[in-house]
């Protein structure tokens, strides 16, 4: 794999394909014991941690020097090599596109890729990680039995600047990656950002989280293929979210959503708690499934307030929509909600948007 990376760097014509500083690497790990944050010890940035035991990483060192040192220590039974045994397989990042593509988009592209013309234009939503290898968000202090209110408050006050410093470093990296994404993907392939980087800020516009950003783009088939196979920091590519589109539409008396009615879930239906940026609880596609009495905010001084302030329909709102409408939103008729639930607005989400 390292040899292929080196050959690719030397042979790829820059006028036909863009070059990236890092390479994507996929690790199959022991999910019961491997700590994804431990990737930094191998010089690898954590991009995404999947539920089925795979980790998507990015390495600026195409020789994977630190990882090779750990493997050699394990082979020689030296101190510091034990953790590498929890990595079961090392895979070239091009080999498993299903880890970053939504199931629908994976089926569409990889069942029909050959007949697709490179000039064809696609509209997709992309998510890009901005964590880096230098920082780690410190855990919120755990209150011990012996802590007084005063001592625990002191711990929290000591933690807040560390969190703010981490988020500032993430933000700096985010700006760097947004510039790179615009230059090496959007401009190189003559694409277009539809939604994104600072919607109201006068620049291109993206929904930003503390450690990532996302945007909707239009791009040629050739550019999309390069994005899927080679852009190292991508953690998700999906078709535009139908629920988000409906949230952004102005509701009117003749809106098609008025022809569909969501009914309350059965009493024995699953209950789900969403911890996110809040929810538009009175939205017509959601409200009968929301247990508003048990919804709350953990943001100091805002207990009881749960609106979703994130632009473009909200983030927690979209999560709730994906949960209630996993396949599609009906245009007419009636359906029972498959679950009911409450929303919890958490402190870090609120402070970060």
C-alpha positions in Angstrom: 0.0 0.0 0.0 2.8 2.4 0.9 4.6 1.6 -2.4 1.3 2.3 -4.3 1.0 5.7 -2.5 4.6 6.6 -3.5 4.0 5.5 -7.1 0.8 7.4 -7.3 2.5 10.6 -6.0 5.2 10.3 -8.6 3.0 9.3 -11.6 -0.2 11.2 -11.2 -0.3 14.2 -13.7 -1.1 17.3 -11.7 -3.0 18.8 -14.7 -5.4 15.8 -14.6 -5.7 15.2 -10.9 -5.2 17.3 -7.8 -2.7 16.4 -5.1 -3.5 16.2 -1.4 -1.1 16.5 1.6 -2.4 13.4 3.3 -3.7 10.0 2.4 -6.8 8.2 3.6 -6.2 4.9 5.5 -8.8 2.5 6.8 -8.1 0.3 9.8 -10.1 -2.7 10.9 -9.7 -2.7 14.7 -10.8 -4.7 17.8 -13.9 -2.6 18.7 -13.9 -4.0 22.2 -10.5 -2.7 23.2 -9.0 -0.2 20.7 -9.4 3.5 21.6 -9.9 5.5 18.4 -8.2 8.5 20.0 -5.0 6.3 20.2 -4.5 6.8 16.5 -2.6 10.0 17.3 0.2 7.8 18.7 0.6 6.4 15.2 0.6 9.8 13.5 -2.9 9.2 12.1 -5.8 11.7 12.3 -9.1 10.2 13.2 -11.7 11.1 10.5 -14.5 8.7 11.5 -15.2 5.7 13.7 -17.8 3.3 12.3 -20.0 1.0 14.2 -18.8 -2.2 12.5 -15.2 -2.0 13.6 -13.6 0.2 11.0 -11.8 3.5 11.5 -11.2 6.0 8.7 -8.0 7.9 9.2 -5.7 10.4 7.4 -1.9 10.4 7.4 0.4 13.1 6.1 3.2 10.6 6.3 2.8 8.4 3.3 5.4 6.0 4.8 3.3 5.5 8.0 6.6 5.7 9.9 5.1 5.7 13.4 2.8 2.8 12.6 5.6 0.8 11.2 7.7 1.5 14.3 4.9 0.2 16.5 4.5 -3.0 14.3 8.3 -3.6 14.5 8.1 -3.3 18.3 5.3 -5.7 18.4 7.2 -8.2 16.2 10.3 -7.8 18.4 8.2 -8.0 21.6 9.5 -4.6 22.7 7.8 -2.2 25.1 5.2 0.1 23.4 4.1 -2.4 20.7 1.2 -4.2 22.3 -1.6 -1.8 21.3 -0.9 -2.3 17.6 -2.2 -5.9 17.9 -5.6 -4.4 18.3 -5.4 -3.3 14.6 -6.5 -6.3 12.6 -6.1 -5.0 9.1 -4.7 -1.9 7.3 -6.6 -1.0 4.1 -6.0 1.6 1.4 -8.6 4.3 1.8 -9.8 3.8 -1.8 -10.9 0.2 -1.1 -14.0 0.7 1.0 -16.0 3.7 -0.4 -19.1 2.3 1.3 -17.7 3.6 4.6 -18.1 7.2 3.5 -21.0 7.0 1.0 -24.6 6.8 2.1 -26.2 3.4 1.3 -28.3 4.9 -1.5 -25.5 6.8 -3.1 -23.2 3.8 -2.8 -25.7 1.6 -4.7 -26.3 4.3 -7.3 -22.6 5.0 -8.0 -20.9 1.7 -7.6 -23.6 -0.4 -9.3 -23.6 1.9 -12.3 -20.2 3.6 -12.2 -18.9 2.4 -15.6 -21.7 3.9 -17.7 -21.6 7.2 -15.9 -19.9 9.9 -17.9 -17.3 12.0 -16.2 -19.0 15.1 -17.4 -22.3 14.3 -15.6 -23.1 16.7 -12.8 -24.0 15.4 -9.3 -25.4 17.2 -6.3 -24.2 15.8 -3.0 -23.8 16.7 0.7 -20.3 16.3 2.0 -18.9 16.2 5.6 -15.2 17.1 6.3 -13.4 16.4 9.5 -11.1 19.0 11.1 -9.7 17.4 14.2 -6.0 17.1 13.4 -3.5 15.0 15.4 -2.3 17.7 17.9 -5.3 18.2 20.1 -7.9 16.3 22.0 -11.1 17.8 23.5 -10.7 17.3 27.3 -13.5 15.4 29.0 -16.0 17.3 31.1 -14.9 17.0 34.8 -16.5 14.1 36.6 -17.9 15.1 40.0 -16.4 12.9 42.8 -18.3 12.1 46.0 -15.9 14.2 48.0 -16.4 17.3 45.7 -18.1 20.3 47.2 -20.1 22.7 45.0 -17.1 25.1 45.2 -14.4 22.5 44.3 -16.5 21.1 41.4 -17.2 24.6 40.1 -13.5 25.3 40.2 -12.8 22.1 38.1 -15.4 23.2 35.5 -13.9 26.7 35.3 -10.5 25.1 34.7 -11.9 22.9 32.0 -13.7 25.6 30.0 -10.5 27.4 28.8 -9.0 24.1 27.7 -12.2 23.3 25.7 -12.1 26.8 24.2 -8.5 26.4 23.2 -9.2 23.0 21.6 -12.2 24.5 19.7 -10.0 27.4 18.5 -7.4 25.0 17.2 -10.1 23.0 15.4 -11.5 26.3 13.9 -8.1 27.3 12.6 -7.7 23.9 11.0 -11.3 24.1 9.6 -10.5 27.4 7.8 -7.4 25.8 6.3 -9.3 22.8 5.1 -12.2 24.9 3.7 -9.6 26.8 1.6 -8.0 23.5 0.4 -11.4 22.0 -0.4 -12.5 25.0 -2.4 -9.2 25.2 -4.3 -8.4 21.5 -4.9 -11.9 20.1 -5.3 -14.4 22.8 -6.2 -12.2 25.1 -8.4 -10.1 22.3 -9.9 -13.2 20.5 -11.2 -15.1 23.6 -11.9 -17.8 22.7 -9.3 -20.0 24.8 -7.2 -20.9 25.1 -3.5 -24.6 25.5 -3.1 -24.7 25.7 0.6 -21.9 26.0 3.0 -19.1 28.0 4.5 -20.7 30.8 6.6 -24.1 31.1 5.0 -24.7 34.6 6.3 -21.1 35.7 6.4 -20.7 36.9 2.8 -18.3 34.1 1.8 -19.2 30.8 0.2 -21.3 29.6 2.9 -21.2 25.6 5.4 -22.9 24.2 8.4 -20.1 24.1 10.9 -19.6 21.9 14.0 -16.7 22.3 16.4 -14.6 19.6 14.7 -16.0 19.5 11.1 -17.9 21.3 8.4 -20.4 20.2 5.8 -21.7 21.7 2.5 -23.8 20.8 -0.5 -21.9 20.9 -3.8 -22.4 20.3 -7.5 -19.5 18.6 -9.2 -18.7 16.5 -12.2 -18.5 12.7 -12.1 -14.8 12.9 -12.5 -14.5 15.3 -9.5 -16.8 13.2 -7.4 -14.8 10.1 -8.1 -11.6 11.9 -7.0 -13.4 13.1 -3.9 -14.6 9.7 -3.0 -11.3 7.9 -3.6 -8.7 10.4 -2.7 -9.8 13.3 -0.5 -8.5 12.2 2.9 -10.6 14.2 5.3 -14.1 13.3 4.0 -16.2 11.3 6.4 -19.6 11.4 4.6 -21.0 11.9 1.2 -24.7 11.6 0.7 -27.6 12.6 -1.5 -29.4 15.8 -0.5 -31.5 15.3 2.6 -35.2 15.3 1.7 -36.2 16.2 5.2 -33.9 19.2 5.3 -35.3 20.4 2.0 -38.8 20.3 3.3 -37.7 22.2 6.5 -36.3 25.0 4.3 -39.5 25.3 2.3 -41.9 28.0 3.4 -45.0 26.3 4.5 -48.1 27.5 2.7 -51.8 26.4 2.7 -51.3 24.6 -0.6 -48.0 23.0 0.5 -47.9 19.3 -0.3 -46.9 18.5 3.3 -50.4 19.7 4.3 -51.8 16.5 2.6 -49.8 14.2 4.9 -50.6 13.7 8.6 -48.3 12.1 11.1 -50.2 10.4 13.9 -49.0 9.8 17.4 -47.0 6.7 18.0 -48.5 3.7 19.8 -48.1 3.5 23.5 -45.6 0.6 23.2 -43.5 2.3 20.5 -39.8 2.8 21.2 -38.8 6.1 23.0 -35.8 7.9 21.7 -33.8 10.7 23.4 -32.0 13.0 20.9 -29.1 15.0 22.4 -28.2 17.7 19.9 -28.8 21.3 19.0 -32.5 21.3 19.9 -35.5 20.5 17.7 -38.2 22.5 16.0 -40.8 20.7 18.2 -43.8 22.4 16.7 -43.0 21.5 13.1 -46.0 19.8 11.4 -43.9 16.7 10.5 -42.6 16.2 14.0 -44.8 17.6 16.7 -47.1 14.7 17.5 -44.0 12.5 18.1 -42.3 14.9 20.5 -42.6 14.4 24.2 -42.2 18.1 24.9 -42.8 17.8 28.7 -39.6 15.8 29.1 -37.5 17.9 26.7 -34.9 20.1 28.3 -31.8 22.2 27.8 -28.6 21.7 29.7 -27.3 25.1 28.6 -27.0 27.2 31.8 -29.8 29.7 32.2 -31.7 28.2 29.3 -33.4 25.2 31.0 -36.7 24.5 29.3 -35.7 26.1 26.0 -35.3 23.6 23.2 -35.6 25.4 19.8 -33.0 24.5 17.2 -31.0 27.6 16.2 -28.8 26.0 13.6 -29.3 27.5 10.1 -30.9 25.6 7.2 -33.5 23.8 9.3 -31.4 22.9 12.2 -29.2 19.9 13.0 -31.2 18.2 15.8 -34.3 18.8 13.8 -32.8 16.9 10.8 -31.7 14.0 13.1 -35.3 13.8 14.4 -36.6 13.8 10.8 -34.2 11.1 9.7 -35.4 9.0 12.7 -39.1 9.4 11.9 -38.7 9.2 8.1 -35.9 6.8 7.4 -36.8 6.2 3.8 -39.0 9.0 2.5 -41.6 11.6 3.6 -45.0 10.7 2.4 -46.8 13.3 0.4 -50.3 12.3 1.4 -52.3 10.1 3.7 -51.7 9.2 7.3 -49.0 7.2 9.1 -48.3 6.5 12.7 -45.0 7.7 14.1 -42.6 4.8 14.5 -41.3 6.1 17.8 -41.7 9.0 20.2 -39.1 11.0 22.1 -37.7 14.0 23.7 -34.9 16.4 22.9 -32.0 17.5 25.1 -30.1 20.6 24.0 -26.5 20.1 25.2 -24.0 22.7 26.3 -21.3 22.1 23.8 -23.6 22.0 20.8 -25.2 25.3 21.8 -21.9 27.1 22.4 -20.5 25.9 19.1 -23.0 27.1 16.6 
